Amino acid sequence: MNDGRRTGREYESRVPKYLAIYRVLADRITTGRYPADTPLPAQRELADEFAVSLMTVRQAIQALEADGLLETRHGVGTFVRQPAFAYDLTGLRSLSQDLIEQGIELETEVLDAQVVVPPEDVSARLGVGADGRALAVKRLRSTRSVPLLLQTSYLPEAIGARIDPDDLRRRSLYLLLQDMGQPVREASETIRAVALSAAQARALKREPGSPALLSIRLSRSEDGTPLVDDRALLVGDTVITAERAVTGTNFAYEHH
């Protein structure tokens, strides 16, 4: 009977054994079978499962560590790392587009969607006036069931009325705007370090006061009309690499 475990015979190929094991373990990590922050099975257990030597298992583990999928905690053991991704600050792609291009599956949960009178600074950025209204969509973005980002997007009421929040579970907001004939053509973004409030920490499954990055991005149409004011909290224990290119893009950094 096959219980899903693979034996050493399945690795008798031209692919080095450690690399074959690497691929199996990487698949278990990325599909959530080995969740983030959980210990990897003992090396002896893996060696028995794959019918290889401990040295071969260690080679596979070293390769997984080099690729950021595992980390060794001295005196404790080897653990699955929190998911990491690169965030390209120079382009106009959405976060979901960035992650998809890196082969990362993003899960989106729409926590709330309603028309509100937005905060004063949001009203000013969207140009809706002090009494103006906007669609506020709050989403939790996760990968491998690990929360990465808590995002609130404000859209002017006239634009938000044409958005079905359920569509945001499957498609990015930028793509929906493009389908509406309102593609994002420019954006300004500010990123600063913050500490999570109690409510934010609960949503992101972190401790209150944990470090996070707050991204505030205003996206506009080709004629400069504000389309979306985004407030996104990215958890601080997720490695984020800002990829910069030699472009005319201007970056604003705030230090508090």
C-alpha positions in Angstrom: 0.0 0.0 0.0 1.3 3.5 -0.8 0.8 5.9 2.1 2.2 8.9 0.2 5.7 8.4 1.5 8.5 8.2 -1.1 11.2 5.6 -0.9 14.8 5.7 -2.0 14.1 3.8 -5.2 12.1 6.8 -6.5 15.3 8.9 -6.4 17.5 6.6 -8.5 17.9 8.9 -11.4 20.5 11.3 -12.8 19.3 14.0 -10.4 21.5 14.1 -7.3 19.7 12.5 -4.4 20.0 15.6 -2.2 18.4 17.7 -5.0 15.5 15.3 -5.4 14.9 15.5 -1.6 15.2 19.2 -1.7 12.4 19.4 -4.3 10.1 17.2 -2.3 10.7 19.1 1.0 10.4 22.5 -0.8 7.0 21.3 -2.2 5.8 20.3 1.3 6.8 23.7 2.5 5.2 25.8 -0.2 2.0 23.8 -0.2 1.7 24.2 3.6 2.2 20.6 4.6 5.1 21.9 6.7 3.6 25.2 8.0 5.7 28.3 8.7 7.4 28.4 12.2 7.1 24.6 12.7 10.1 22.3 13.1 11.3 20.2 10.2 11.2 16.4 10.9 14.3 15.0 12.5 17.2 14.4 10.0 17.2 10.7 11.0 13.5 10.4 10.2 14.0 12.0 6.8 17.0 9.8 6.1 14.9 6.7 6.8 12.0 8.0 4.7 14.1 8.7 1.7 16.5 5.7 2.3 19.6 8.0 2.1 22.5 8.9 4.4 22.3 11.7 7.0 24.9 13.6 4.9 22.6 13.6 1.9 19.7 14.9 4.1 22.0 17.6 5.4 22.9 18.7 1.9 19.2 19.1 1.1 18.6 21.1 4.2 21.5 23.4 3.5 20.1 24.1 0.1 16.7 24.8 1.5 18.3 27.2 4.1 20.3 28.9 1.3 17.0 29.5 -0.6 15.3 31.0 2.5 12.8 28.1 3.1 14.4 26.9 6.3 16.3 28.4 9.2 18.4 26.8 11.9 17.7 28.0 15.5 20.7 27.2 17.5 19.9 24.8 20.4 16.4 24.3 19.1 16.4 22.8 15.6 15.6 23.5 12.0 12.3 25.4 11.3 10.3 26.4 8.3 10.8 30.1 7.7 8.1 32.7 7.3 7.4 33.3 3.6 9.6 35.9 2.0 9.1 37.9 -1.1 10.5 40.8 -3.1 8.5 44.0 -3.4 9.3 46.1 -6.4 9.0 49.8 -5.5 9.8 51.0 -9.0 6.9 49.7 -11.0 3.1 50.2 -10.9 2.2 46.5 -10.4 0.1 45.5 -7.5 1.4 43.4 -4.7 -0.4 40.4 -6.0 1.2 40.8 -9.4 4.6 41.0 -7.8 4.0 37.8 -5.9 2.5 35.8 -8.8 5.6 36.6 -10.8 7.7 35.1 -8.0 5.6 31.9 -8.1 3.9 32.7 -4.7 0.2 32.0 -4.4 -1.6 34.8 -2.6 -4.8 34.2 -0.7 -7.1 37.1 -0.3 -9.9 37.4 2.3 -12.2 40.4 2.1 -12.8 41.4 5.7 -15.1 44.4 5.0 -16.3 46.5 2.2 -18.6 49.5 2.7 -19.1 53.2 1.6 -17.8 55.5 4.3 -16.7 59.1 5.0 -13.0 58.5 4.8 -10.4 60.0 7.2 -9.6 63.6 6.5 -6.2 62.9 5.0 -7.6 60.2 2.7 -10.4 62.6 1.5 -7.8 65.2 0.7 -5.6 62.7 -1.3 -8.6 61.4 -3.2 -10.0 64.9 -3.8 -13.5 63.9 -2.6 -14.0 66.9 -0.2 -14.6 66.9 3.5 -18.1 65.4 3.2 -17.2 63.1 0.3 -17.7 59.4 0.4 -15.5 56.5 -0.6 -15.6 52.7 -0.9 -13.4 51.3 1.8 -12.3 47.7 1.2 -10.3 45.9 3.9 -8.4 42.8 2.9 -6.1 40.3 4.5 -3.5 38.9 2.2 -1.8 35.6 3.1 0.4 33.0 1.5 0.6 29.3 2.7 -2.1 30.4 5.2 0.4 32.8 6.9 -0.9 36.4 7.0 1.4 38.8 5.3 -0.4 42.0 4.8 -3.5 43.9 6.1 -4.7 46.3 3.4 -7.4 49.0 3.3 -8.1 50.5 -0.1 -10.2 53.7 -0.5 -11.8 54.5 -3.9 -13.9 57.5 -4.7 -17.6 56.6 -4.5 -18.2 56.9 -8.2 -15.4 54.4 -9.0 -16.1 52.2 -6.0 -19.8 51.8 -7.1 -18.5 49.8 -10.1 -16.4 47.4 -8.0 -17.8 44.1 -6.8 -15.8 43.3 -3.6 -16.3 39.6 -4.2 -14.1 40.0 -7.4 -11.2 41.1 -5.2 -11.0 37.6 -3.8 -9.8 36.4 -7.1 -8.4 39.3 -9.0 -6.2 42.3 -8.2 -7.8 45.8 -7.8 -5.5 47.1 -10.5 -6.8 44.6 -13.0 -10.4 45.4 -12.1 -9.7 49.1 -12.6 -8.1 48.3 -16.0 -11.2 46.4 -17.1 -13.3 49.4 -16.2 -11.2 51.6 -18.5 -9.4 53.3 -15.5 -5.9 51.8 -15.6 -3.4 53.0 -13.1 -0.7 55.0 -14.8 1.2 56.6 -12.0 1.6 56.3 -8.2 3.3 57.8 -5.3 4.2 55.7 -2.2 5.6 56.3 1.2 6.8 53.5 3.5 7.6 53.8 7.1 8.2 51.6 10.1 5.3 51.2 12.6 4.2 49.0 15.5 1.1 46.9 15.2 -1.9 47.9 17.3 -3.9 45.2 19.2 -6.5 45.0 16.5 -4.0 44.8 13.7 -1.9 42.2 15.5 -5.0 40.0 16.0 -5.7 40.1 12.2 -2.1 39.4 11.3 -1.7 36.7 14.1 1.2 38.6 15.6 1.9 40.1 19.1 0.7 43.7 19.7 3.6 46.1 19.2 5.3 43.8 16.7 7.2 45.7 13.9 5.6 46.3 10.6 6.0 48.4 7.5 3.2 50.8 6.6 2.9 51.5 2.8 0.7 54.5 1.8 0.2 54.6 -1.9 -1.9 56.9 -4.0 -2.6 55.5 -7.5 -3.8 57.8 -10.3 -5.1 57.6 -13.9 -3.3 58.9 -16.9 -4.7 62.4 -16.5 -3.7 62.4 -12.8 -7.2 61.6 -11.4 -6.9 59.8 -8.0 -8.2 56.2 -8.2 -7.1 54.4 -5.1 -5.6 55.4 -1.7 -4.0 52.2 -0.3 -2.9 51.7 3.3 -1.0 48.4 3.6 0.6 46.9 6.7 3.3 44.4 5.9 4.5 42.2 8.8 8.0 43.0 9.8 9.2 39.4 10.2 8.6 38.8 6.5 11.8 39.7 4.5 11.0 42.4 2.0 13.5 43.4 -0.6 13.0 46.7 -2.4 14.2 46.3 -5.9 15.3 49.6 -7.4 16.0 50.4 -11.0 17.7 53.4 -12.5 14.5 55.3 -13.4 12.9 58.6 -12.9 10.9 57.2 -10.0 11.0 59.4 -6.8 10.9 57.7 -3.4 9.8 59.4 -0.2 11.0 57.9 3.1 9.7 58.9 6.5 11.6 58.3 9.7 9.6 58.6 13.0 
